Amino acid sequence: MLTCKDINLYYGSSQALRGVSMAAEIGKVTCVLGRNGVGKTSLMRAIAGQVSPRSGSIVWGDKEITGMPAYARAASGIALVPQGREIFPLLTVEENLKSGFAALPKKERMIPPEIYDLFPVLKSMLGRRGGDLSGGQQQLAIARALVMRPRLLVLDEPTEGIQPSIIKDIGNVIGMLRNARTMAIVLVEQYFDFARDLADHFVVMDRGEVVLAGPPSNFAEADVRRHLTV
């Protein structure tokens, strides 16, 4: 289980997160919602170890990881699919997938066959450059994270800028991963309909703070949506 408690994060003198608390459980999808600029990505970067909170704590399993570097968090089973994909455009699909090996011990450095069950299009494109995939780049980014055998999968706006058919495929994959009950999933989204169909728990943010938190059944749709509209 992931537990974040009272996270305060600053960039210089600007405060991005204000006392943020949240949790994510194995076998469930925790969906972090909010409009642009409210601190969702900052929270994900703090969980992954890319930025350091000024105060608060982050616990993964039974270990305090607030001061742990990003590479150690990856080795402990935390995988981040960042906003914007960040695949390697000049590397092949296979090479991109193998870049996930860095967090694994040598004996585990193989691409699990389930990756191609989840993303069959990738198997036929292993020799193509990542930058040539167009709409398939998000699938590659998620697949690369899954190569790490994560116990916590953090997805930062996976539907951003992709076509509806691929959004549906990604939703199906997230549902299958949740149902396998081997990992906790934190999903950052702006699109309520996509989040509603997947989330076991909502964390709604506004201006760097959590303003609503709990199972979707606890809230009227209008109460959530008013924090998503500009």
C-alpha positions as CSV (number, residue, x, y, z in Angstrom):
1,M,0.0,0.0,0.0
2,L,1.1,3.5,-0.8
3,T,0.4,6.2,1.8
4,C,1.2,9.9,1.3
5,K,0.7,12.1,4.4
6,D,0.7,15.9,4.6
7,I,2.9,16.5,1.6
8,N,4.1,20.0,1.2
9,L,6.2,20.7,-2.0
10,Y,7.8,23.8,-3.2
11,Y,9.5,25.0,-6.4
12,G,11.6,27.8,-5.1
13,S,9.2,30.1,-3.2
14,S,6.1,28.8,-5.0
15,Q,4.1,26.1,-3.2
16,A,2.8,23.4,-5.5
17,L,1.3,20.9,-2.9
18,R,-0.3,21.9,0.4
19,G,-0.7,19.2,3.0
20,V,-1.7,16.5,0.5
21,S,-2.6,13.1,1.8
22,M,-3.7,10.1,-0.2
23,A,-3.4,6.3,-0.3
24,A,-3.4,3.6,-3.0
25,E,-4.1,-0.1,-2.4
26,I,-3.1,-3.2,-4.2
27,G,-5.9,-4.4,-6.6
28,K,-7.5,-0.9,-6.7
29,V,-7.3,2.2,-8.9
30,T,-6.9,5.5,-7.2
31,C,-7.8,8.3,-9.5
32,V,-6.3,11.8,-9.0
33,L,-8.5,14.3,-10.7
34,G,-8.3,18.1,-11.2
35,R,-7.8,20.7,-13.9
36,N,-4.4,21.7,-15.2
37,G,-2.0,23.3,-12.8
38,V,-3.5,22.1,-9.5
39,G,-0.5,19.9,-8.5
40,K,-1.4,16.4,-9.9
41,T,1.9,15.9,-11.7
42,S,3.9,17.3,-8.8
43,L,2.3,14.7,-6.6
44,M,3.2,11.9,-9.0
45,R,6.8,13.2,-9.3
46,A,7.0,13.2,-5.5
47,I,5.8,9.6,-5.3
48,A,8.3,8.5,-8.0
49,G,11.2,10.4,-6.3
50,Q,11.8,13.0,-9.0
51,V,11.2,15.9,-6.6
52,S,11.5,16.1,-2.9
53,P,8.8,17.4,-0.6
54,R,9.8,20.0,2.0
55,S,7.7,18.1,4.6
56,G,5.4,15.2,5.0
57,S,5.9,11.5,4.4
58,I,5.6,8.9,1.7
59,V,5.4,5.2,2.8
60,W,5.4,2.3,0.4
61,G,4.6,-1.0,1.9
62,D,6.2,-0.8,5.4
63,K,9.0,1.4,4.3
64,E,9.4,5.2,4.6
65,I,10.6,6.3,1.1
66,T,10.4,10.1,1.4
67,G,14.1,10.5,1.1
68,M,14.8,7.6,-1.2
69,P,16.2,8.4,-4.7
70,A,14.1,7.7,-7.8
71,Y,16.3,4.7,-8.9
72,A,15.8,3.0,-5.6
73,R,12.1,3.5,-5.7
74,A,12.0,1.9,-9.2
75,A,13.9,-1.0,-7.8
76,S,11.3,-1.3,-5.0
77,G,8.5,-1.7,-7.5
78,I,7.3,1.8,-8.3
79,A,6.9,2.6,-12.0
80,L,5.9,5.9,-13.5
81,V,4.4,6.5,-16.9
82,P,5.0,10.2,-17.2
83,Q,2.8,12.8,-18.9
84,G,4.1,13.1,-22.5
85,R,5.2,9.5,-22.7
86,E,9.0,10.3,-22.8
87,I,9.8,7.2,-24.9
88,F,13.2,7.2,-26.7
89,P,12.2,8.2,-30.3
90,L,15.4,6.9,-32.0
91,L,15.4,3.5,-30.2
92,T,13.4,0.6,-31.5
93,V,10.3,-0.6,-29.7
94,E,12.2,-3.5,-28.3
95,E,15.0,-1.3,-27.1
96,N,12.5,1.0,-25.4
97,L,11.0,-2.0,-23.7
98,K,14.4,-3.2,-22.6
99,S,15.2,0.2,-21.0
100,G,12.8,-0.9,-18.3
101,F,15.4,-3.6,-17.3
102,A,17.5,-0.9,-15.5
103,A,15.4,-1.4,-12.3
104,L,15.6,-5.2,-12.4
105,P,18.2,-7.7,-11.2
106,K,20.0,-9.4,-14.1
107,K,18.1,-12.7,-13.7
108,E,14.8,-11.0,-14.3
109,R,15.8,-9.0,-17.4
110,M,13.4,-10.4,-19.9
111,I,10.2,-9.0,-21.5
112,P,7.2,-10.8,-19.9
113,P,5.1,-12.5,-22.6
114,E,2.0,-10.9,-21.0
115,I,3.2,-7.6,-22.4
116,Y,2.3,-8.7,-25.9
117,D,-1.1,-10.1,-24.7
118,L,-1.9,-6.6,-23.4
119,F,-0.4,-4.7,-26.3
120,P,-0.4,-7.1,-29.3
121,V,0.4,-4.2,-31.8
122,L,3.9,-3.9,-30.2
123,K,4.9,-7.5,-31.0
124,S,4.7,-6.8,-34.8
125,M,6.6,-3.5,-34.4
126,L,9.6,-4.5,-32.3
127,G,12.1,-3.3,-34.9
128,R,10.4,0.0,-35.6
129,R,11.7,3.2,-34.0
130,G,9.6,4.5,-31.1
131,G,9.2,7.9,-32.7
132,D,7.5,6.3,-35.6
133,L,4.6,4.8,-33.6
134,S,2.3,7.8,-33.6
135,G,-0.7,6.8,-31.5
136,G,1.0,3.7,-30.2
137,Q,3.5,5.6,-28.1
138,Q,1.3,5.6,-25.0
139,Q,1.0,1.8,-25.2
140,L,4.7,1.5,-25.5
141,A,5.2,3.8,-22.5
142,I,2.9,1.7,-20.4
143,A,4.4,-1.5,-21.6
144,R,7.9,-0.2,-20.7
145,A,6.7,0.4,-17.2
146,L,5.2,-3.0,-16.9
147,V,8.5,-4.6,-18.0
148,M,9.7,-3.5,-14.5
149,R,7.1,-5.8,-12.8
150,P,5.8,-2.9,-10.7
151,R,3.8,-3.3,-7.6
152,L,2.7,0.4,-7.9
153,L,1.9,1.8,-11.4
154,V,1.6,5.5,-11.6
155,L,-0.1,6.8,-14.8
156,D,0.1,10.5,-15.4
157,E,-2.7,11.5,-17.9
158,P,-2.4,8.5,-20.2
159,T,-5.4,9.6,-22.4
160,E,-3.9,13.0,-23.2
161,G,-3.8,13.7,-26.9
162,I,-4.7,10.2,-28.2
163,Q,-7.5,9.0,-30.3
164,P,-10.7,7.5,-28.8
165,S,-10.0,3.9,-29.9
166,I,-6.7,3.9,-28.2
167,I,-8.2,5.5,-25.1
168,K,-10.6,2.6,-24.9
169,D,-7.8,0.1,-25.3
170,I,-5.9,1.7,-22.5
171,G,-8.9,1.7,-20.3
172,N,-9.3,-2.1,-20.9
173,V,-5.6,-2.6,-20.0
174,I,-5.9,-0.7,-16.8
175,G,-9.0,-2.7,-15.9
176,M,-7.2,-6.0,-16.5
177,L,-4.2,-4.9,-14.4
178,R,-6.5,-3.9,-11.6
179,N,-8.4,-7.2,-11.7
180,A,-5.2,-9.2,-11.6
181,R,-4.8,-7.7,-8.0
182,T,-1.0,-7.7,-8.2
183,M,-0.4,-3.9,-8.1
184,A,-1.8,-0.6,-6.9
185,I,-2.6,1.8,-9.7
186,V,-2.6,5.6,-9.4
187,L,-4.2,7.2,-12.4
188,V,-4.1,11.0,-13.0
189,E,-6.9,12.2,-15.2
190,Q,-8.8,15.3,-16.3
191,Y,-11.5,13.4,-18.1
192,F,-14.2,12.4,-15.7
193,D,-15.9,9.8,-17.8
194,F,-12.7,7.8,-18.3
195,A,-11.9,8.0,-14.6
196,R,-15.4,7.2,-13.4
197,D,-15.4,3.8,-15.2
198,L,-12.1,2.8,-13.6
199,A,-11.7,4.4,-10.2
200,D,-12.2,2.6,-6.9
201,H,-11.2,5.8,-5.1
202,F,-11.2,9.5,-6.1
203,V,-8.7,12.1,-5.0
204,V,-9.8,15.5,-6.3
205,M,-7.3,18.3,-6.2
206,D,-7.6,22.1,-6.5
207,R,-4.9,24.7,-6.0
208,G,-2.4,22.2,-4.6
209,E,-4.8,20.7,-2.0
210,V,-7.1,17.7,-1.8
211,V,-10.7,18.9,-1.8
212,L,-12.6,15.6,-2.2
213,A,-11.5,12.1,-1.4
214,G,-13.3,8.8,-1.2
215,P,-15.1,6.2,-3.3
216,P,-17.0,7.6,-6.3
217,S,-20.3,6.6,-4.7
218,N,-19.7,9.2,-2.0
219,F,-20.0,12.1,-4.4
220,A,-22.5,13.6,-6.8
221,E,-21.0,13.8,-10.3
222,A,-21.6,17.6,-10.4
223,D,-19.4,18.1,-7.3
224,V,-16.5,16.3,-8.9
225,R,-17.0,17.9,-12.3
226,R,-16.9,21.5,-11.0
227,H,-13.3,20.9,-10.0
228,L,-12.4,19.8,-13.6
229,T,-13.9,22.6,-15.6
230,V,-11.9,25.7,-16.4
